[in-house]
Amino acid sequence: MGLLFSFFAVVALIAVVFIGVSGANLYYLFGVIIPYAAFLTFIVGIVYRVLKWAKIPVPFRIPTTAGQEKSFPWIKANSIDNPSSGFGVIVRMALEVLLFRSLFRNTRLELRDGPKISYASSKWLWLGGLAFHYTFLVILIRHMRLFFEPVPGVIGIVESLDGFFQVGAPVLYITDLIFLGAVTFLFLRRVVIPQIRYISLAADYFPLFLICSIGITGVLMRYFLKTDVVGIKELTMGWVTLNPIVPQGINIIFYIHLFLVCSLLAYFPMSKLMHMAGVFLSPTRNLANTNRAEMHVNPWNYPVKVHTYQEYEDDYREKMKAAGLPVEKE
Amino acid sequence: MANPKPEELAKIEYQPVKTGWLETPTVFKKGMFCYASKAKSLETVSFPNPRQWSASDEDWKLPDNWQEIFIEGLRERVDKYRSFRLFLDICVRCGACADKCHYYIGSGDPKNMPVLRAELLRSIYRKYCTTSGKIMGKIAGARDLNVDVLKEIWYYAYQCSECRRCSVFCPYGIDTAEITILARELLNLLGLNIEWIAGPVANCWLTGNHLGLQPHTIKDTFEMFIEDIEKYTGIKVAPTFNRKGAEILFVVPSGSLFADPGTFTAMGELLLFHELGLDYTWSTFASEGGDFGFFTSNEMAKRLHNKIYEEARRLKVKWVMGGECGHMWRVWHQYHNTWFGPMDFLEQPVSPITGTKFENARSNKTVHVCEFTADLIKHGKLNLDKSRNDNLIVTYHDSCNTSRGMGFLEEPRYIINSVCNNFFEMPPQTIREQTFCCGSGSGLNASEDMELRLRGGLPRANAVRHVHQKHGVNMLACICAIDRAVLPPLMDYWVPGVDVTGVHEMVANALICKGEKERTTNLRGEPLPGMEGE
């Protein structure tokens, strides 16, 4: 159900922009107003969500310790997976965010008769996830050329590296291929692996379809349907200079691409995609395991009702005395 | 109730049912859940809604406004714990956690996949705490909280042992333990505990320990230990209790005072401390290092553990040493300091034997007995005869809490390797930070849920069986009281021929004491290697 709903939701988005632009000529709405609104929603939404998380206390220091703690000088501590310093935490977080270290540990369960259980190494999700996120990043960087005049050299370098193989004209970007492949992989594992299909919700399929459609429309635009690049740059520079204009004659495929991107931006803050920001705040990862060495303060720690020694002794005084145990009150 | 045969139980179906989980009602399966909490247990600690009820009853006798209580409780907690709200918000359902849970591996029940266990509550959170869930409803993965949903949450909150294994693999560090802990806290607002937790909590409140051992009973127990130690070693140990002015307060899980093989661990510690001439005391009041309150609510956990510092202060000890226990050390390590600190009335722990300053315990002033002993061995303070443990082929089970909530991996191994000659590790995916739960942690070690325990213990048992077959392992060492209580039946079921021991039992067997008689038996009264004919 989630799958079909998400699919048709994306189809509906495409229909909306197609009718809106080709049918009703709402160029300004789809070329200026919606992009601005989506971008604002994206920024404000993310800031709002992050501040909301950040406002909530971390009452206890609960790192998941995935290695030896720091104890004696003669025992080698795992300073990354069980950090005891701020630097260790930074390294742990960097590895987590940049290389998906935890996902790299992934194993696959195998149960055979006997019973005999084994845990095979399983790096596909890690690889697929990494490929997806990094190609997305490169594509994003490439798109930055639309927002700068003159274009910074670094973007040119990224582009030439990406087009390293010099295949076709226009040059085929290797990231485009990997990106679409990775999205397809992430989608297929959701429908093919029974357990993953079982846990998948519309909120999992929708962003995949959306991102996939963005990729496909982008590829169509670059390699198959000629679009007016100069016109597009005029439009995007208009946004940046807060002097928006809508050039004539830009292919509808661009507006579809743009509207899908806007949908993604607007959807982002209210979705699971917020894991991008949330991972930095995860208390099982971003805290040092120094619990016994340094006190962690819980801002809402409050006194609780306890059963005191006095009450205990009052309950058992005679028995304690008979057993020869010292008491406070004879 | 007879349990199914191992080969029957091991036929596990991982293919989920055809209907989606939101449409699949949860059926309570006998053997997979614990008895409901008794009214008296809840009354003892003034918990809400004390009454007689049963989980298999249609009517759970909930308060009229139970939905309001639950939802208000949820709203309150997502604003108090960043972990909770974040973990409810950012899961992408990638499924990496799915086959990491021992209950899922052993049962194949999709709702035991950590991601889905969390979704059970997450769906409620979406409905009542997020805008998209309120508006979009089911399509956003939100659902109404009704009695059936509540029962489902209860059923699966007590099929999670808060072991944190899933959190090692989660790319965002989402810790299902955190979600289960708070789910149980919410359930407790409605009086929905299990008696195996509520009973020990009530005992602990009144007597200081889960088992309800009263002061004179504790004393009697030690009399037996003293007799046995003298019988096997010729040494008469003389422990003190509630003694003011001792240097160290020693606190163990009460399970070590109650049943084999835990008792042998306590005897081992008694013998070791006697040999060292350690200035320490036991306490009949602080007679429990474990904390079943932790499986109930944050507040209850804190209420129960206050006694440890109250007693340390009253007895004017310098620092506190803790025995071999799993969740006890999760609580001591990650919670004590925050609840009760700063511990200004104690001193930074220093080993009186070696002079070692325990730098890593400088703030909360509690030292693990294995840290203490490892340091002794490193400094050559113990006279050990490893060959006394030559009849043992040992492997080591990391308990979940000490490994993933502390990172206590090498000290026990160092000790084991110093006191025995035959030590073999289980496969790397089943030890250290990837260790598997015994299947009975977090208060699920009752007898009525034996099928759950056997299923949840399957991955652990399977790894033991691997080294049992490959190396002839016949002894499973551990540093957890629940492990020592539950691993023996688990081994009998899945890997007959493997026994269970605490680390300090092995230490004491290898320990050559001043003035001991010729040792012919171990602390269990079994002949030492080469002494079988004596």
Interface residues (C-beta under 8 A of the other chain):
Chain A: M1 G2 F5 R49 W53 A54 I56 P57 V58 P59 F60 R61 I62 T64 T65 A66 G67 Q68 E69 K70 S71 F72 W74 I75 K76 A77 N78 D81 N82 S84 E96 F100 S102 L103 R105 N106 T107 R108 L109 L111 G114 P115 K116 I117 Y119 L125 G129 I193 P194 Q195 I196 R197 Y198 I199 S200 L201 A202 A203 D204 M270 K272 M274 H275 G278 V279 L281 S282 P283 T284 R285 N289 T290 N291 R292 A293 E294 M295 H296 V297 N298 W300 N301 V304 K305 V306 H307 T308 Y309 Y312 E313 D315 Y316 K319 M320 A322 A323 G324 L325 P326
Chain B: P6 E7 A10 I12 Y14 Q15 P16 G20 W21 S46 V78 D79 K80 Y81 R82 S83 R85 L86 D89 I90 C91 V92 R93 C94 G95 A96 A98 D99 K100 I105 P110 M113 V115 L116 E119 T131 S132 I139 A140 G141 R164 S167 V168 F169 C170 P171 Y172 G173 I174 D175 E178 W205 L206 T207 G208 Q214 P215 H216 K219 D220 F241 N242 R243 K244 T284 F285 N298 E299 K302 R303 N306 K307 E310 E311 R314 H333 Q334 Y335 N337 T338 W339 G341 P342 T356 E359 N360 A361 R362 S363 N364 T366 E371 A374 D375 K378 S403 R404 G405 M406 G407 F408 L409 E410 E411 Y414 P427 Q429 T430 R432 E433 Q434 L458 P459 N462
